[in-house]
Each structure stands twice: as C-alpha cells, then as structure tokens.
Amino acid sequence: MSNPETLSLAVRALAPQFTAAAQALAEHLCLPQVAEEEGDMLLEVGEHGLWLRELGKGAPGPVWVDFVGGANAHRRQFGGGAGQMVAKACGIKGSIRPSILDATAGLGRDAFVMAALGCSVTLIERVPVVAALLADGLARAQADADVAAIAGQMHLLTGDAIELINNWQGEPPQVIHLDPMFPHRDKSALVKKEMRLFRPLVGDDDDAPALLEVALALATHRVVVKRPRKAPAIEGRAPSQVLAGQSSRYDIYPLKSLSSR
C-alpha cells in the first residue's frame, strides 16, 4: 500500500451521551478527540452509529456502513441473488456455498452479498479507520432482527492481509476474494464520494501482486480478483477465466472444482 497523504483526522461525539464511546474509539485508533468541527476529516459518533465525514467547502456527505437499510438492503432484496457477478465468480450455485475470505473488505458490500447467500465470510481490512466503520456496521446489523443471521456469518479481522494469510490458523478458506484499490472510473456519486474520502487514508494497493501470490497459496479452490473492466490483470500468474460486466470484471484463478472439498 502506498503511503496515504498527510491529513488531520479526529473523533467527535455528536451528543453528550456518545462522549464515552467517542473517547474509547479515539484511544483505540490513537486519534485526538475534539468537541467542535476542525481538521480535514472527522469520525463522528452519534445515533446513526459511526461515520466518516470530510470537512471544508464542497465536501461530500458522510460515509458509513449500513447493512440494515440503504443500498445493501436493496441489493439483498432485489440484487439478483446467486445470479450476481460476485456470486458467480466465487462459485456460488445450486447448493454450493463455499467458505470465503474477503481479504480487501473495504465497506463490506461484496462480503455482505456472499453472507446473505449463505456463505461463511471472513473479512480482512487493514486500514484501522475503515475497519472501525465495518465493525460499527456489523454491530448494528447483529442487533437487527432482519439481518442478524447474515451478520453472524461475517467475521472481521483487522490487519495486513498478507501477514494474516501467511500466518493463517485453522481451516483455510475455499475461496479468496480480492478487490485491490484501483483508480475507479465509475461515475456514480456514491463511488466518487467514497473514493474522495478513502484515497488519502488508503492510498493504492501497490502490494497487490504479493497479495495475489499468498492468496493462491492459501485458498483451496479458487481466488477471484475484482477489477475495473479495462484495468490490467494483477502482475503475476495469469487468470484462467474472466467474468466481465459493464464496468467491472472478475479475474478467476481456479485451483480445484468447488463440487469437491
């Protein structure tokens, strides 16, 4: 991962009753806690949970993880089920529900789809701020009757994916899903907002080739890599299959048939 740009980030409680939670988060992330708007970005704790917000003129709205409503709820109800591209790429079909490691979890959207389809999904996120947003979203989902069972299928690890994979304990995942940071060209306002907020925090995933290499060594059945449709494949072993959509594609590295374990 390339070095993120230098920026000022702090934690803020939006009401007095959230002060203790904000303080605990600030200590966990080694960030200052502030009472007023200041700096470049704020992690704000309130009735909504936790969100990340950029300050300044022309700043986009906040970003948070919501597995209960919004886009995730719509995708869960009307997204196409096992017919979705990520499901096909990961080999979800019929009664096959592989164990999946999403090693570049981000905001957890793809992991949520796979969990909603019945897969056990482990998520790895190495950027502590993004991991905090994910943990908050999962906690709220686990408290909601409609999605608690789905959230229960998702297990979050915070740390460097290459390191965690190299020191993997327990049964290896059948499928590893990778979506390295790349200069996306998607025109939607949501993607632009998230990219604007996350790029300074995350940088580019310059170690994607090394991540692919260790993923291929750990996965028992396949590795799938999500890429912008016209982006080059990750350097290293060439994919054996490609599943392309309108704006993105999956490079698929099959190791063993998912009909066997």
N, C-alpha and C positions, 0 to 999 in steps of 0.2 A: 504494500500500500504506500503510495506516495505521501509525503508529509502534508498534512492539512494546513491550510492558510492560518496565520495567526488571527485569532478573533477573541472577543470578550464574551464570555458565556457565564451566566449566573442563574441561581434558582430563586424563585419568588413565590410566596404564598398569596393567593388571591383573596383570602379572607382569614381572619384570626384563627379559626378552627383548623386551618391547614398548616399553621406555622410549624408544628412539631414534625409533620410529615415532610415538609419542605426542608427543615433542618437536617433530618435523617438522610434525605436524598443528597443534599449538598455535601454532607460529610462522606457519604458513600462514594460520590463522584469527585471528591476533592475540589469542589467548586464553591465560590462565595455565595452567601445568601444575601439578597437585597430586599428592601422594602418598597422601593419605587422602580419605575422603568429606567434602566440605564444599561449601557453597553451595546453590543451588537445583537445578541440573542438572549432569550430567557427561556428557561424551563419553568413553566408555571403549573402550580398545583392548585386545583380547585374542585368544584362539584363535578366537573367533567372527567376528572382524573388528572393525567399529566399530559401537557402538550409542549411543543417547541415552537417558539414564535420569534421571528426576526423583527427588529425594531428599525425605525427610520422611515423616511418618506418613500412611498411606493412599495413598502414591504408587503409580501403576500400574507394570507391568513395563516393561522397556526396549523401544525400537523400533529396528529396524534393517532394512536392505534385503536380502532373501534371494530371489534369482531361481532358486536351485537347488532349494530344498525349500519346505515350508510351503504357504501359500495360493497362491503363484504357480505352484508345481509342480502343485497340484491343478487350478488353473484351466487351465493349459497342457494337461493330460491329459484333463480331463473338463468343461471350461468351455463347450463348445459350438462351438468353432472360429469360423468365419465367421458363425455364427448369433448370436453375442453382439451386444448392442446397440451397443457401441462400434464393432464391425466394420461393422455395417450403416450406422451413422451416417457413418462415414468412407468408405463406398462400396466396401468390400472384398467382392467377389463374383466367382464364376467365376475367370477368370484375371487380374482387375484387382487389382493391388497398388500403390496409389499411394504416392508419396513423402510422408512425413508429418512435420510439425513439431509436437511436443507442447510448446507454449510455457509451460505451467504444470506441469512434470513431477511435482513432489511426490516420492512414493516410487516412481514409475515403473511402477506396476501396469498402467495402460492402455497405456503405451508398450511394455511387455513383451508384452502380448497382440498388439499390432499387429506387432511384430517377429517373434513366434512364428508369425504367419500369413504371413510372407514380405515384409513391408514394410520399407523403409529408414526409420528413425525418428531424427530429431534431437530431443534433449531440451534444453529450457532451464529452469534452476532458478536463481532469483535470491537465495535465502536461502543463504548460504555453508554453514551447518551442514547443511541438507538436501542441498545439492549434494555435500558430503563423504560423507554417508551413501550417496547414489546412486553416487558414484564408487567407494566401497568395495564396494558390492554388484555393480557391473559388473565390477570387477577379479576378484572371486571367481567370478563367473559365467563369465568368459573363461577361467578355469583349470579349468573343469569340462567333461568331455567331452560331457555330455548337453545342455548349454545354451550352449556356447561359440559355436556358429554363430549362435544367436539374439542373444546379447550383442554379437556382431560387427556386427549390423545396427543397433545403438543407439549414437548418438554424442552425448555430453554437452557442453553449453556452460553455463558459469556466468556469469550476468549478468542485467541487466534486459532482459526480453523486448522491450519497446517499443523500447529503444535498439538491441538487436541486430537486430530486424526492420527498423528504419529504416535500418540500415547493412548490410543483408544483402549478402553476397558470394556469387557463384556462382548456380547454377540455383535458382530459387525452388521451394518445396515445392508439390505439387499440393493437399495438404490441410493445414490447420492446426487442431489440436485444442486447445481451451481448457477449463480446469476451474478457474475462479477460486475463491479461498477464500470460503466462504459458511457461515453458521451451520447446519451439517448437523443433521438431526433423526434420523438413523439411530440405532437403539437398540443396535446391536451393541457388545460390549465393546471390540473392536478399534478401531472408529472413535472411540469415546469416549476411549480411551487416547491415540490419535494426536492427536485434536483438543485434548485437555488439554495434551499436550506441545508441540504446534506453535503453538497460538494465541498464546502470549506471544512466540514467536520470529517468527512470520509476520505477525500482525495480519490485517486484512481487505484484500482487493484492491479498494481504492477507485478504482483507475485501470482497472478492467475495461472501461468504455466506450472509453477510449483504446486499450487493447489490442485490442479487437474491431475498431476502425477501422483500425489499422495491419495487422492480420491480413487483413482484407478487401482491403487494397491489395496485399499480397504474395502470397497464395495464388492459384494459377492456376485451381483447380477448385472448391474449397469450403472453408468454415470451419464447424466444428461446435463447439458450446458445451455442455458438460455442466452441468446444473443440478439442484438438488433438485426433485422433481416439482411442488411447489406454489410454487416461487420465481418471482418475476417475471423476464421476459427482461432481458438486459442493455440498458441505455439506449442508444438509437441506432437503427440500421436494424432493422426487424422481421424475424424469421426467416421464410423461405418455407415451411419444413417443420418438423414437430415429431415426434420419435420418443419415445414415453413408455413407461416401465416402471413397476414397482410403487413404487419410492422415488425414482427419478431420471428425467430425460428429456434428450434432445438437441435443442437448437435448431439447425437446419441452414440454412446460408446458401449455396445453390448458385450457382456462378459459370459453370460450364461442365460439360458431360457428361464423366464420367470414362471413357467409352468412347473419347474422343479425348484427345490430349496436345498 
